[in-house]
């Protein structure tokens, strides 16, 4: 029995109900009380937005949908995991996931099926001990005291030599964040003197790349291939350098190798699509974007422009096809298009940009009925007040529309779209020219505030406060942001101890002075106010 | 689909499937054995089932891994490894089995030691050797870790009757060590030798050693990693 497990909230993600039950039984026997289960990625991610888990067990191979690595990446990207949350990747094959995992997002441990309760307990105990030893570093990081965090890394290395590499790795990440290149360079070089430490070698390459020394970075990454030939992150970086240096064909080849090893990455498929399209290899580009969309079904990595790129490349491919091949392509397009309309039904801007390229594709395939309905849908979508196109989207729609000029059957829709589009373009221009960018600003502030709320949920209070501060800077009169900033300070044990922070909170509340008693936020305001006046 | 890649797909997914079944089987076995703890007559049966299922599992893993190494789908990935933790993990996989058979398992390792090797591959190798030691030992197994002249030496001693002479002469020689009458193929030793040889550093190559006698006057296995 392990005491710490009784207080831990645990999530088990596996598509196989029998196996979820097996782990659950083992964990209960070890003393765990709170165990939730999910059978797939989207369900798991939803759970993580609702609950802060201490330990997540995730099977790597989840059949259809996201795999374990994609779930881990999404949880990181959307800040849905607290620092110190243990993510344990469960694999059927010992070695596979290690090779396929991105070097940037790594689980805390891999566990290979089958394992016994003893193995599980021992592993958890050790990971928890390690976490406890590293915790002072995490605390300093979430308090945004980076220099102190770095100093603690050095202290822990002395007190627990076996955590040397873990500490150095965290330290390197902090130095990278801070742009302290010289120290980072020394740290990496010192490490790789004796042994080929994968993450240090990767870091060194990244350092060269970010410094603009792309050829040097490429040479460095290529030299790593001998030792790490099947590491996909390495292949991704090689392709990135090659593409940057104008060696698009080589980049395409490298990406294809990476995809052979690990085909499920949405980002990698999209990158291959872009590189192939730049080489006018439309067939490959079309296939890659089709896979991007298929793999991205539930992923935050799937972007609206991936559909547009699918349509555009499909159009190029269709030009050279006839008969059965063309029908097959048609059927594929129908499928993708349905997915597009489903995905962006609440995002009219993304919808509009995609509808125009879809219309052009259908038109080039001789499907005039579908083309007309898409154009009239585009016309309605553009009238939607929530449809706020950016310049790129507007000009892309414009470009697609040019090709319809010969066809008279859609004249009515086309002229309607054209006139609406010219209004939209005027608006975009006006917005740009006017010094007052209130609307943009409010959007930015809204996003900052949302990020702050998410961070608060994950108990990363200082980072949250940072977001609220920025939101206030962008939109100083918004009461919500002021209240959120004050609340995050006053409801956190550490933050409210600092006199400066408390003054800061008081300052925010003074700013909300205009609030009226009838306001729904009045009670909350009073409660917060009582906390600053108490001192 | 070409013949080879069809085989590859079938092999990989079949092994995956078999391993899933084994996972369940072994999980259930844990549950049953905890329920039956008091009735010692069952312990022997359970421990045999457990041992044989973990042997199937290990053979499957070794088979797939060797296949992939051979086809360049896998390579040795050296990582920094906290050696004591690594060995404890290997032992934990066998602790219940050893306990059921009344075998004492000891580890002698400097807790702070870090070394560079592929923990997955070496882990598979060690697990297999440990499984065999548990089968053949009398009452004790000692795993000791030492750094000797720039090599990590993981040594597994038992107090059983030792390795057959032909194995000691040709450790890791798969063909020579296959003995159909005893069902011993030497796959585990072959795997260990292969994994050790893939570990290279500054012109030095890993290897395995076998001898009889040793600290416990039984079988003694060493894997040596540069």
Interface residues (C-beta under 8 A of the other chain):
Chain A: X16 X18 X19 X22 X25 X26 X29 X61 X92 X93 X94 X95 X98 X99 X110 X112 X113 X114 X115 X116 X117 X118 X119 X122 X123 X126 X160 X161 X162 X164 X165 X195 X196 X197 X198 X227 X228 X229 X230 X231 X261
Chain B: X15 X16 X19 X20 X22 X23 X24 X25 X26 X27 X28 X30 X31 X34 X57 X61 X64 X65 X68 X72 X73 X74 X75 X77 X78 X79 X80 X82 X84 X85 X88 X89 X92 X93 X95 X96 X111 X112 X113 X114 X116 X120 X121 X123 X124 X201
